[in-house]
């Protein structure tokens, strides 16, 4: 894959993660139960939690925090 293609893939991924982050934040702010929210979007709970994990991992990466340091705190 050339540099241009890699850049496009990276931008698409960031847009996707940004959308997922917006959706998760919206659900949390409206205090909608996960089941109801997932049903309204036509996604499974597994998909919701997978997206949530990906958003959290991305945010940790952006902040320079490793996943292991976060797991150790829990």
Order of alpha helices (4+ residues) and beta strands (2+ residues): alpha-alpha-alpha-alpha
